[in-house]
Amino acid sequence: MDDYQFTCPECRRELPLDGPLCEATIEHGCPVCGAEVSRRHFPSP
C-alpha cells in the first residue's frame, strides 16, 4: 500500500498516511487539528 507524507496546512504536523487514511483525512480533515485538507496536500510517495 502506498504511503503519503502529509503536512497539515494549519498545525504543520507531519504524518505518514497510507491510502485509506489519506482518503479519510481528505474527507474528515486533519487527524490532529481537524483542519480542512485537499488532495493537493498529499504529494506522491
C-alpha positions as CSV (number, residue, x, y, z in Angstrom):
1,M,0.0,0.0,0.0
2,D,1.3,3.5,-0.8
3,D,2.3,5.8,1.9
4,Y,1.9,9.6,1.7
5,Q,3.7,12.2,3.8
6,F,1.0,14.6,4.9
7,T,1.8,18.0,6.4
8,C,-1.2,19.8,7.8
9,P,-1.6,23.3,6.3
10,E,-2.8,24.6,9.7
11,C,-1.0,22.8,12.6
12,R,2.1,21.9,10.4
13,R,2.2,18.3,11.9
14,E,3.8,15.8,9.6
15,L,2.2,12.3,9.4
16,P,2.8,9.3,7.2
17,L,-0.6,8.0,5.9
18,D,-1.5,5.0,3.8
19,G,-4.1,5.1,1.1
20,P,-7.3,4.6,3.2
21,L,-6.1,7.1,5.8
22,C,-5.3,9.6,3.1
23,E,-8.9,9.3,1.8
24,A,-10.3,9.6,5.4
25,T,-8.2,12.7,6.0
26,I,-9.4,14.4,2.8
27,E,-13.0,13.6,3.8
28,H,-12.8,14.4,7.5
29,G,-9.8,16.8,7.9
30,C,-6.5,16.7,9.7
31,P,-6.5,13.9,12.3
32,V,-4.6,16.2,14.7
33,C,-6.4,19.5,14.5
34,G,-9.4,18.9,12.2
35,A,-8.3,21.5,9.6
36,E,-9.8,21.0,6.1
37,V,-7.4,19.5,3.6
38,S,-7.5,18.5,-0.1
39,R,-5.7,16.1,-2.3
40,R,-3.0,18.7,-3.1
41,H,-1.7,18.3,0.5
42,F,-0.6,14.8,-0.4
43,P,2.5,14.6,-2.6
44,S,3.0,11.3,-4.3
45,P,5.1,8.8,-2.4
